[in-house]
């Protein structure tokens, strides 16, 4: 009978250790998930910042190009009718457009 009691006690000890290990594992999985969400937020923020920087770098040359275009074609191009009335020399504008890389 003592052998059976010792075996039962040993099994109870093992089950307690398994339960504790399972709880720790669940906590670690939650921690890893939180870390992945944090990394994802940082990556998205960095991506948005890079995209914004790229767009602003592209916008500056575009604004410069528009200023040069307006200097060559001084009419305020605000309506379709004004576009029809004014004919701009594209040969004068084309050298201002940067080549694609």
Biopython code that builds the backbone (N, CA, C, O; Angstrom):
import numpy as np
from Bio.PDB.StructureBuilder import StructureBuilder

atoms = [
    (1, "UNK", "N", (0.822, -1.196, 0.000)),
    (1, "UNK", "CA", (0.000, 0.000, 0.000)),
    (1, "UNK", "C", (0.867, 1.262, 0.000)),
    (1, "UNK", "O", (0.522, 2.270, -0.616)),
    (2, "UNK", "N", (1.981, 1.182, 0.693)),
    (2, "UNK", "CA", (2.876, 2.334, 0.753)),
    (2, "UNK", "C", (3.424, 2.686, -0.633)),
    (2, "UNK", "O", (3.592, 3.862, -0.956)),
    (3, "UNK", "N", (3.695, 1.687, -1.432)),
    (3, "UNK", "CA", (4.209, 1.896, -2.785)),
    (3, "UNK", "C", (3.180, 2.653, -3.615)),
    (3, "UNK", "O", (3.532, 3.575, -4.351)),
    (4, "UNK", "N", (1.920, 2.273, -3.502)),
    (4, "UNK", "CA", (0.848, 2.943, -4.245)),
    (4, "UNK", "C", (0.742, 4.401, -3.797)),
    (4, "UNK", "O", (0.602, 5.292, -4.635)),
    (5, "UNK", "N", (0.807, 4.654, -2.503)),
    (5, "UNK", "CA", (0.716, 6.001, -1.962)),
    (5, "UNK", "C", (1.898, 6.846, -2.469)),
    (5, "UNK", "O", (1.715, 8.000, -2.857)),
    (6, "UNK", "N", (3.092, 6.273, -2.465)),
    (6, "UNK", "CA", (4.277, 6.988, -2.961)),
    (6, "UNK", "C", (4.138, 7.313, -4.450)),
    (6, "UNK", "O", (4.502, 8.406, -4.883)),
    (7, "UNK", "N", (3.616, 6.373, -5.228)),
    (7, "UNK", "CA", (3.411, 6.597, -6.670)),
    (7, "UNK", "C", (2.399, 7.714, -6.910)),
    (7, "UNK", "O", (2.595, 8.565, -7.778)),
    (8, "UNK", "N", (1.315, 7.702, -6.134)),
    (8, "UNK", "CA", (0.291, 8.732, -6.284)),
    (8, "UNK", "C", (0.881, 10.107, -5.938)),
    (8, "UNK", "O", (0.627, 11.093, -6.629)),
    (9, "UNK", "N", (1.666, 10.153, -4.864)),
    (9, "UNK", "CA", (2.300, 11.421, -4.474)),
    (9, "UNK", "C", (3.261, 11.904, -5.566)),
    (9, "UNK", "O", (3.313, 13.095, -5.874)),
    (10, "UNK", "N", (4.014, 10.977, -6.141)),
    (10, "UNK", "CA", (4.950, 11.326, -7.220)),
    (10, "UNK", "C", (4.195, 11.870, -8.431)),
    (10, "UNK", "O", (4.623, 12.851, -9.038)),
    (11, "UNK", "N", (3.083, 11.244, -8.782)),
    (11, "UNK", "CA", (2.264, 11.688, -9.913)),
    (11, "UNK", "C", (1.683, 13.078, -9.628)),
    (11, "UNK", "O", (1.648, 13.931, -10.514)),
    (12, "UNK", "N", (1.222, 13.306, -8.374)),
    (12, "UNK", "CA", (0.696, 14.629, -8.012)),
    (12, "UNK", "C", (1.779, 15.705, -8.150)),
    (12, "UNK", "O", (1.508, 16.813, -8.614)),
    (13, "UNK", "N", (2.992, 15.371, -7.747)),
    (13, "UNK", "CA", (4.111, 16.312, -7.860)),
    (13, "UNK", "C", (4.388, 16.628, -9.326)),
    (13, "UNK", "O", (4.566, 17.788, -9.696)),
    (14, "UNK", "N", (4.421, 15.589, -10.158)),
    (14, "UNK", "CA", (4.650, 15.783, -11.589)),
    (14, "UNK", "C", (3.545, 16.640, -12.209)),
    (14, "UNK", "O", (3.823, 17.524, -13.019)),
    (15, "UNK", "N", (2.298, 16.378, -11.827)),
    (15, "UNK", "CA", (1.186, 17.164, -12.373)),
    (15, "UNK", "C", (1.282, 18.627, -11.955)),
    (15, "UNK", "O", (0.976, 19.519, -12.746)),
    (16, "UNK", "N", (1.700, 18.877, -10.731)),
    (16, "UNK", "CA", (1.895, 20.261, -10.271)),
    (16, "UNK", "C", (2.980, 20.963, -11.071)),
    (16, "UNK", "O", (2.832, 22.125, -11.448)),
    (17, "UNK", "N", (4.085, 20.242, -11.330)),
    (17, "UNK", "CA", (5.174, 20.823, -12.125)),
    (17, "UNK", "C", (4.730, 21.096, -13.557)),
    (17, "UNK", "O", (5.087, 22.118, -14.143)),
    (18, "UNK", "N", (3.951, 20.177, -14.110)),
    (18, "UNK", "CA", (3.429, 20.369, -15.474)),
    (18, "UNK", "C", (2.494, 21.575, -15.508)),
    (18, "UNK", "O", (2.542, 22.371, -16.446)),
    (19, "UNK", "N", (1.654, 21.713, -14.499)),
    (19, "UNK", "CA", (0.727, 22.846, -14.435)),
    (19, "UNK", "C", (1.485, 24.164, -14.333)),
    (19, "UNK", "O", (1.151, 25.133, -15.014)),
    (20, "UNK", "N", (2.512, 24.197, -13.475)),
    (20, "UNK", "CA", (3.322, 25.407, -13.328)),
    (20, "UNK", "C", (4.048, 25.746, -14.633)),
    (20, "UNK", "O", (4.098, 26.910, -15.030)),
    (21, "UNK", "N", (4.608, 24.735, -15.298)),
    (21, "UNK", "CA", (5.303, 24.952, -16.565)),
    (21, "UNK", "C", (4.332, 25.459, -17.637)),
    (21, "UNK", "O", (4.680, 26.325, -18.439)),
    (22, "UNK", "N", (3.120, 24.913, -17.641)),
    (22, "UNK", "CA", (2.110, 25.356, -18.613)),
    (22, "UNK", "C", (1.731, 26.820, -18.376)),
    (22, "UNK", "O", (1.575, 27.585, -19.328)),
    (23, "UNK", "N", (1.583, 27.204, -17.119)),
    (23, "UNK", "CA", (1.263, 28.606, -16.799)),
    (23, "UNK", "C", (2.384, 29.535, -17.243)),
    (23, "UNK", "O", (2.130, 30.580, -17.843)),
    (24, "UNK", "N", (3.622, 29.156, -16.951)),
    (24, "UNK", "CA", (4.763, 29.965, -17.380)),
    (24, "UNK", "C", (4.832, 30.056, -18.900)),
    (24, "UNK", "O", (5.118, 31.117, -19.456)),
    (25, "UNK", "N", (4.568, 28.936, -19.564)),
    (25, "UNK", "CA", (4.598, 28.928, -21.025)),
    (25, "UNK", "C", (3.525, 29.869, -21.579)),
    (25, "UNK", "O", (3.784, 30.608, -22.530)),
    (26, "UNK", "N", (2.339, 29.850, -21.002)),
    (26, "UNK", "CA", (1.261, 30.739, -21.455)),
    (26, "UNK", "C", (1.658, 32.202, -21.258)),
    (26, "UNK", "O", (1.389, 33.036, -22.122)),
    (27, "UNK", "N", (2.298, 32.521, -20.121)),
    (27, "UNK", "CA", (2.760, 33.890, -19.881)),
    (27, "UNK", "C", (3.801, 34.298, -20.918)),
    (27, "UNK", "O", (3.768, 35.420, -21.422)),
    (28, "UNK", "N", (4.713, 33.406, -21.235)),
    (28, "UNK", "CA", (5.750, 33.709, -22.208)),
    (28, "UNK", "C", (5.162, 33.903, -23.609)),
    (28, "UNK", "O", (5.588, 34.790, -24.348)),
    (29, "UNK", "N", (4.188, 33.074, -23.967)),
    (29, "UNK", "CA", (3.535, 33.213, -25.277)),
    (29, "UNK", "C", (2.842, 34.576, -25.363)),
    (29, "UNK", "O", (2.907, 35.245, -26.395)),
    (30, "UNK", "N", (2.180, 34.983, -24.278)),
    (30, "UNK", "CA", (1.541, 36.297, -24.240)),
    (30, "UNK", "C", (2.585, 37.400, -24.381)),
    (30, "UNK", "O", (2.376, 38.378, -25.099)),
    (31, "UNK", "N", (3.702, 37.233, -23.691)),
    (31, "UNK", "CA", (4.783, 38.219, -23.765)),
    (31, "UNK", "C", (5.348, 38.320, -25.184)),
    (31, "UNK", "O", (5.607, 39.419, -25.674)),
    (32, "UNK", "N", (5.537, 37.187, -25.834)),
    (32, "UNK", "CA", (6.040, 37.181, -27.215)),
    (32, "UNK", "C", (5.030, 37.875, -28.136)),
    (32, "UNK", "O", (5.414, 38.664, -28.999)),
    (33, "UNK", "N", (3.756, 37.582, -27.950)),
    (33, "UNK", "CA", (2.713, 38.231, -28.759)),
    (33, "UNK", "C", (2.719, 39.740, -28.571)),
    (33, "UNK", "O", (2.591, 40.488, -29.540)),
    (34, "UNK", "N", (2.869, 40.195, -27.318)),
    (34, "UNK", "CA", (2.941, 41.638, -27.054)),
    (34, "UNK", "C", (4.163, 42.245, -27.737)),
    (34, "UNK", "O", (4.082, 43.332, -28.308)),
    (35, "UNK", "N", (5.290, 41.547, -27.678)),
    (35, "UNK", "CA", (6.513, 42.031, -28.323)),
    (35, "UNK", "C", (6.346, 42.143, -29.833)),
    (35, "UNK", "O", (6.790, 43.116, -30.443)),
    (36, "UNK", "N", (5.710, 41.155, -30.426)),
    (36, "UNK", "CA", (5.484, 41.182, -31.877)),
    (36, "UNK", "C", (4.566, 42.348, -32.245)),
    (36, "UNK", "O", (4.796, 43.014, -33.255)),
    (37, "UNK", "N", (3.535, 42.604, -31.448)),
    (37, "UNK", "CA", (2.645, 43.749, -31.714)),
    (37, "UNK", "C", (3.414, 45.064, -31.597)),
    (37, "UNK", "O", (3.216, 45.973, -32.403)),
    (38, "UNK", "N", (4.295, 45.168, -30.592)),
    (38, "UNK", "CA", (5.114, 46.386, -30.447)),
    (38, "UNK", "C", (6.023, 46.577, -31.653)),
    (38, "UNK", "O", (6.138, 47.682, -32.183)),
    (39, "UNK", "N", (6.661, 45.505, -32.082)),
    (39, "UNK", "CA", (7.541, 45.577, -33.258)),
    (39, "UNK", "C", (6.740, 45.989, -34.484)),
    (39, "UNK", "O", (7.197, 46.808, -35.282)),
    (40, "UNK", "N", (5.555, 45.430, -34.636)),
    (40, "UNK", "CA", (4.708, 45.766, -35.777)),
    (40, "UNK", "C", (4.355, 47.251, -35.770)),
    (40, "UNK", "O", (4.382, 47.898, -36.817)),
    (41, "UNK", "N", (4.019, 47.802, -34.584)),
    (41, "UNK", "CA", (3.703, 49.229, -34.489)),
    (41, "UNK", "C", (4.900, 50.091, -34.889)),
    (41, "UNK", "O", (4.750, 51.081, -35.606)),
    (42, "UNK", "N", (6.085, 49.707, -34.419)),
    (42, "UNK", "CA", (7.297, 50.474, -34.741)),
    (42, "UNK", "C", (7.584, 50.407, -36.237)),
    (42, "UNK", "O", (7.925, 51.416, -36.854)),
    (43, "UNK", "N", (7.444, 49.212, -36.820)),
    (43, "UNK", "CA", (7.688, 49.052, -38.258)),
    (43, "UNK", "C", (6.709, 49.904, -39.058)),
    (43, "UNK", "O", (7.103, 50.557, -40.024)),
    (44, "UNK", "N", (5.440, 49.903, -38.665)),
    (44, "UNK", "CA", (4.450, 50.713, -39.368)),
    (44, "UNK", "C", (4.752, 52.202, -39.235)),
    (44, "UNK", "O", (4.613, 52.953, -40.200)),
    (45, "UNK", "N", (5.167, 52.631, -38.036)),
    (45, "UNK", "CA", (5.504, 54.041, -37.838)),
    (45, "UNK", "C", (6.727, 54.419, -38.676)),
    (45, "UNK", "O", (6.752, 55.481, -39.298)),
    (46, "UNK", "N", (7.735, 53.554, -38.692)),
    (46, "UNK", "CA", (8.934, 53.825, -39.501)),
    (46, "UNK", "C", (8.589, 53.865, -40.986)),
    (46, "UNK", "O", (9.081, 54.719, -41.725)),
    (47, "UNK", "N", (7.754, 52.949, -41.407)),
    (47, "UNK", "CA", (7.351, 52.903, -42.809)),
    (47, "UNK", "C", (6.614, 54.183, -43.196)),
    (47, "UNK", "O", (6.859, 54.748, -44.262)),
    (48, "UNK", "N", (5.722, 54.631, -42.338)),
    (48, "UNK", "CA", (4.990, 55.871, -42.617)),
    (48, "UNK", "C", (5.938, 57.065, -42.658)),
    (48, "UNK", "O", (5.782, 57.959, -43.490)),
    (49, "UNK", "N", (6.923, 57.076, -41.757)),
    (49, "UNK", "CA", (7.880, 58.188, -41.735)),
    (49, "UNK", "C", (8.728, 58.201, -43.000)),
    (49, "UNK", "O", (8.982, 59.260, -43.574)),
    (50, "UNK", "N", (9.164, 57.023, -43.430)),
    (50, "UNK", "CA", (9.969, 56.940, -44.657)),
    (50, "UNK", "C", (9.134, 57.362, -45.856)),
    (50, "UNK", "O", (9.603, 58.117, -46.708)),
    (51, "UNK", "N", (7.915, 56.884, -45.923)),
    (51, "UNK", "CA", (7.032, 57.248, -47.037)),
    (51, "UNK", "C", (6.797, 58.754, -47.071)),
    (51, "UNK", "O", (6.811, 59.369, -48.137)),
    (52, "UNK", "N", (6.584, 59.336, -45.904)),
    (52, "UNK", "CA", (6.376, 60.781, -45.827)),
    (52, "UNK", "C", (7.615, 61.539, -46.287)),
    (52, "UNK", "O", (7.507, 62.540, -46.995)),
    (53, "UNK", "N", (8.792, 61.062, -45.885)),
    (53, "UNK", "CA", (10.042, 61.711, -46.291)),
    (53, "UNK", "C", (10.244, 61.611, -47.795)),
    (53, "UNK", "O", (10.660, 62.575, -48.437)),
    (54, "UNK", "N", (9.948, 60.443, -48.355)),
    (54, "UNK", "CA", (10.102, 60.253, -49.802)),
    (54, "UNK", "C", (9.144, 61.163, -50.557)),
    (54, "UNK", "O", (9.521, 61.790, -51.546)),
    (55, "UNK", "N", (7.918, 61.230, -50.090)),
    (55, "UNK", "CA", (6.918, 62.072, -50.754)),
    (55, "UNK", "C", (7.334, 63.536, -50.678)),
    (55, "UNK", "O", (7.212, 64.265, -51.662)),
    (56, "UNK", "N", (7.826, 63.977, -49.510)),
    (56, "UNK", "CA", (8.220, 65.388, -49.400)),
    (56, "UNK", "C", (9.435, 65.684, -50.267)),
    (56, "UNK", "O", (9.542, 66.781, -50.814)),
    (57, "UNK", "N", (10.365, 64.716, -50.406)),
    (57, "UNK", "CA", (11.519, 64.931, -51.283)),
    (57, "UNK", "C", (11.091, 65.002, -52.743)),
    (57, "UNK", "O", (11.673, 65.751, -53.528)),
    (58, "UNK", "N", (10.078, 64.227, -53.106)),
    (58, "UNK", "CA", (9.569, 64.272, -54.477)),
    (58, "UNK", "C", (8.742, 65.529, -54.701)),
    (58, "UNK", "O", (8.708, 66.065, -55.809)),
    (59, "UNK", "N", (8.078, 66.000, -53.655)),
    (59, "UNK", "CA", (7.204, 67.165, -53.794)),
    (59, "UNK", "C", (8.003, 68.425, -54.050)),
    (59, "UNK", "O", (7.546, 69.296, -54.790)),
    (60, "UNK", "N", (9.172, 68.549, -53.467)),
    (60, "UNK", "CA", (9.979, 69.756, -53.659)),
    (60, "UNK", "C", (10.368, 69.934, -55.127)),
    (60, "UNK", "O", (10.145, 71.009, -55.684)),
    (61, "UNK", "N", (10.946, 68.906, -55.775)),
    (61, "UNK", "CA", (11.251, 69.089, -57.203)),
    (61, "UNK", "C", (9.997, 69.333, -58.043)),
    (61, "UNK", "O", (10.036, 70.092, -59.011)),
    (62, "UNK", "N", (8.900, 68.699, -57.681)),
    (62, "UNK", "CA", (7.660, 68.907, -58.428)),
    (62, "UNK", "C", (7.198, 70.351, -58.286)),
    (62, "UNK", "O", (6.761, 70.965, -59.260)),
    (63, "UNK", "N", (7.293, 70.895, -57.069)),
    (63, "UNK", "CA", (6.925, 72.301, -56.875)),
    (63, "UNK", "C", (7.850, 73.218, -57.675)),
    (63, "UNK", "O", (7.394, 74.191, -58.275)),
    (64, "UNK", "N", (9.142, 72.911, -57.685)),
    (64, "UNK", "CA", (10.081, 73.704, -58.479)),
    (64, "UNK", "C", (9.737, 73.630, -59.961)),
    (64, "UNK", "O", (9.768, 74.639, -60.667)),
    (65, "UNK", "N", (9.412, 72.433, -60.424)),
    (65, "UNK", "CA", (9.047, 72.252, -61.827)),
    (65, "UNK", "C", (7.795, 73.061, -62.169)),
    (65, "UNK", "O", (7.716, 73.680, -63.231)),
    (66, "UNK", "N", (6.824, 73.048, -61.265)),
    (66, "UNK", "CA", (5.610, 73.832, -61.498)),
    (66, "UNK", "C", (5.905, 75.326, -61.548)),
    (66, "UNK", "O", (5.334, 76.047, -62.367)),
    (67, "UNK", "N", (6.799, 75.795, -60.668)),
    (67, "UNK", "CA", (7.174, 77.214, -60.700)),
    (67, "UNK", "C", (7.820, 77.574, -62.035)),
    (67, "UNK", "O", (7.517, 78.612, -62.624)),
    (68, "UNK", "N", (8.717, 76.700, -62.505)),
    (68, "UNK", "CA", (9.375, 76.954, -63.793)),
    (68, "UNK", "C", (8.355, 76.930, -64.930)),
    (68, "UNK", "O", (8.420, 77.744, -65.851)),
    (69, "UNK", "N", (7.423, 75.997, -64.857)),
    (69, "UNK", "CA", (6.380, 75.910, -65.879)),
    (69, "UNK", "C", (5.534, 77.176, -65.890)),
    (69, "UNK", "O", (5.212, 77.715, -66.949)),
    (70, "UNK", "N", (5.179, 77.641, -64.691)),
    (70, "UNK", "CA", (4.360, 78.857, -64.616)),
    (70, "UNK", "C", (5.127, 80.076, -65.112)),
    (70, "UNK", "O", (4.531, 81.001, -65.665)),
    (71, "UNK", "N", (6.445, 80.085, -64.919)),
    (71, "UNK", "CA", (7.246, 81.192, -65.450)),
    (71, "UNK", "C", (7.253, 81.175, -66.974)),
    (71, "UNK", "O", (7.228, 82.228, -67.612)),
    (72, "UNK", "N", (7.286, 79.975, -67.557)),
    (72, "UNK", "CA", (7.262, 79.871, -69.015)),
    (72, "UNK", "C", (5.865, 80.122, -69.565)),
    (72, "UNK", "O", (5.701, 80.698, -70.640)),
    (73, "UNK", "N", (4.871, 79.684, -68.819)),
    (73, "UNK", "CA", (3.473, 79.829, -69.235)),
    (73, "UNK", "C", (2.763, 80.641, -68.152)),
    (73, "UNK", "O", (2.093, 80.062, -67.298)),
    (74, "UNK", "N", (2.894, 81.958, -68.169)),
    (74, "UNK", "CA", (2.437, 82.780, -67.051)),
    (74, "UNK", "C", (0.925, 82.829, -66.839)),
    (74, "UNK", "O", (0.475, 83.286, -65.788)),
    (75, "UNK", "N", (0.149, 82.383, -67.784)),
    (75, "UNK", "CA", (-1.301, 82.402, -67.609)),
    (75, "UNK", "C", (-1.690, 81.507, -66.439)),
    (75, "UNK", "O", (-1.147, 80.414, -66.279)),
    (76, "UNK", "N", (-2.615, 81.964, -65.636)),
    (76, "UNK", "CA", (-3.084, 81.142, -64.528)),
    (76, "UNK", "C", (-3.951, 80.019, -65.077)),
    (76, "UNK", "O", (-5.063, 80.248, -65.553)),
    (77, "UNK", "N", (-3.430, 78.820, -65.002)),
    (77, "UNK", "CA", (-4.131, 77.668, -65.578)),
    (77, "UNK", "C", (-5.089, 77.082, -64.544)),
    (77, "UNK", "O", (-4.790, 76.077, -63.899)),
    (78, "UNK", "N", (-6.223, 77.714, -64.403)),
    (78, "UNK", "CA", (-7.150, 77.256, -63.376)),
    (78, "UNK", "C", (-8.419, 76.632, -63.946)),
    (78, "UNK", "O", (-9.097, 75.878, -63.249)),
    (79, "UNK", "N", (-8.747, 76.926, -65.174)),
    (79, "UNK", "CA", (-9.978, 76.389, -65.744)),
    (79, "UNK", "C", (-9.675, 75.691, -67.057)),
    (79, "UNK", "O", (-8.646, 75.943, -67.684)),
    (80, "UNK", "N", (-10.555, 74.833, -67.459)),
    (80, "UNK", "CA", (-10.418, 74.148, -68.736)),
    (80, "UNK", "C", (-10.431, 75.149, -69.882)),
    (80, "UNK", "O", (-9.717, 74.972, -70.869)),
    (81, "UNK", "N", (-11.233, 76.193, -69.756)),
    (81, "UNK", "CA", (-11.328, 77.182, -70.826)),
    (81, "UNK", "C", (-9.991, 77.904, -70.997)),
    (81, "UNK", "O", (-9.564, 78.152, -72.124)),
    (82, "UNK", "N", (-9.324, 78.243, -69.883)),
    (82, "UNK", "CA", (-8.039, 78.920, -70.007)),
    (82, "UNK", "C", (-6.998, 77.995, -70.622)),
    (82, "UNK", "O", (-6.088, 78.462, -71.308)),
    (83, "UNK", "N", (-7.115, 76.702, -70.390)),
    (83, "UNK", "CA", (-6.200, 75.746, -71.019)),
    (83, "UNK", "C", (-6.393, 75.734, -72.529)),
    (83, "UNK", "O", (-5.426, 75.622, -73.283)),
    (84, "UNK", "N", (-7.643, 75.851, -72.968)),
    (84, "UNK", "CA", (-7.918, 75.854, -74.398)),
    (84, "UNK", "C", (-7.432, 77.147, -75.057)),
    (84, "UNK", "O", (-7.001, 77.141, -76.210)),
    (85, "UNK", "N", (-7.506, 78.253, -74.316)),
    (85, "UNK", "CA", (-7.132, 79.548, -74.878)),
    (85, "UNK", "C", (-5.618, 79.723, -74.969)),
    (85, "UNK", "O", (-5.132, 80.455, -75.831)),
    (86, "UNK", "N", (-4.873, 79.062, -74.093)),
    (86, "UNK", "CA", (-3.437, 79.293, -74.033)),
    (86, "UNK", "C", (-2.686, 78.072, -74.546)),
    (86, "UNK", "O", (-2.916, 76.955, -74.081)),
    (87, "UNK", "N", (-1.805, 78.282, -75.486)),
    (87, "UNK", "CA", (-1.002, 77.187, -76.024)),
    (87, "UNK", "C", (0.437, 77.405, -75.573)),
    (87, "UNK", "O", (1.076, 78.390, -75.942)),
    (88, "UNK", "N", (0.927, 76.486, -74.785)),
    (88, "UNK", "CA", (2.283, 76.598, -74.254)),
    (88, "UNK", "C", (3.226, 75.802, -75.144)),
    (88, "UNK", "O", (2.862, 74.752, -75.674)),
    (89, "UNK", "N", (4.417, 76.304, -75.298)),
    (89, "UNK", "CA", (5.429, 75.591, -76.073)),
    (89, "UNK", "C", (5.998, 74.453, -75.247)),
    (89, "UNK", "O", (6.782, 74.685, -74.327)),
    (90, "UNK", "N", (5.612, 73.230, -75.566)),
    (90, "UNK", "CA", (6.108, 72.075, -74.813)),
    (90, "UNK", "C", (7.601, 71.873, -75.016)),
    (90, "UNK", "O", (8.270, 71.315, -74.145)),
    (91, "UNK", "N", (8.129, 72.310, -76.131)),
    (91, "UNK", "CA", (9.562, 72.157, -76.351)),
    (91, "UNK", "C", (10.354, 72.965, -75.325)),
    (91, "UNK", "O", (11.495, 72.620, -75.014)),
    (92, "UNK", "N", (9.761, 74.035, -74.798)),
    (92, "UNK", "CA", (10.432, 74.828, -73.765)),
    (92, "UNK", "C", (10.308, 74.181, -72.388)),
    (92, "UNK", "O", (11.151, 74.406, -71.520)),
    (93, "UNK", "N", (9.269, 73.386, -72.187)),
    (93, "UNK", "CA", (9.017, 72.768, -70.891)),
    (93, "UNK", "C", (9.744, 71.436, -70.749)),
    (93, "UNK", "O", (10.221, 71.124, -69.658)),
    (94, "UNK", "N", (9.843, 70.658, -71.787)),
    (94, "UNK", "CA", (10.393, 69.305, -71.705)),
    (94, "UNK", "C", (11.802, 69.235, -71.118)),
    (94, "UNK", "O", (12.070, 68.298, -70.366)),
    (95, "UNK", "N", (12.729, 70.166, -71.409)),
    (95, "UNK", "CA", (14.054, 70.072, -70.784)),
    (95, "UNK", "C", (14.019, 70.223, -69.270)),
    (95, "UNK", "O", (14.960, 69.811, -68.592)),
    (96, "UNK", "N", (12.968, 70.797, -68.730)),
    (96, "UNK", "CA", (12.868, 70.995, -67.284)),
    (96, "UNK", "C", (12.458, 69.740, -66.543)),
    (96, "UNK", "O", (12.690, 69.619, -65.340)),
    (97, "UNK", "N", (11.846, 68.800, -67.260)),
    (97, "UNK", "CA", (11.356, 67.582, -66.629)),
    (97, "UNK", "C", (12.534, 66.631, -66.454)),
    (97, "UNK", "O", (13.184, 66.270, -67.435)),
    (98, "UNK", "N", (12.823, 66.212, -65.194)),
    (98, "UNK", "CA", (13.957, 65.330, -64.972)),
    (98, "UNK", "C", (13.731, 63.952, -65.595)),
    (98, "UNK", "O", (12.606, 63.454, -65.647)),
    (99, "UNK", "N", (14.807, 63.356, -66.057)),
    (99, "UNK", "CA", (14.719, 62.028, -66.669)),
    (99, "UNK", "C", (14.432, 61.002, -65.598)),
    (99, "UNK", "O", (14.865, 61.149, -64.455)),
    (100, "UNK", "N", (13.704, 59.967, -65.965)),
    (100, "UNK", "CA", (13.428, 58.876, -65.021)),
    (100, "UNK", "C", (14.686, 58.077, -64.771)),
    (100, "UNK", "O", (15.501, 57.868, -65.670)),
    (101, "UNK", "N", (14.831, 57.638, -63.547)),
    (101, "UNK", "CA", (16.017, 56.850, -63.185)),
    (101, "UNK", "C", (15.692, 55.394, -63.111)),
    (101, "UNK", "O", (16.568, 54.579, -62.820)),
]
sb = StructureBuilder()
sb.init_structure("model")
sb.init_model(0)
sb.init_chain("A")
sb.init_seg("    ")
for serial, (resi, resn, name, xyz) in enumerate(atoms, 1):
    if name == "N":
        sb.init_residue(resn, " ", resi, " ")
    sb.init_atom(name, np.array(xyz, "f"), 0.0, 1.0, " ", f" {name:<3s}", serial, name[0])
structure = sb.get_structure()
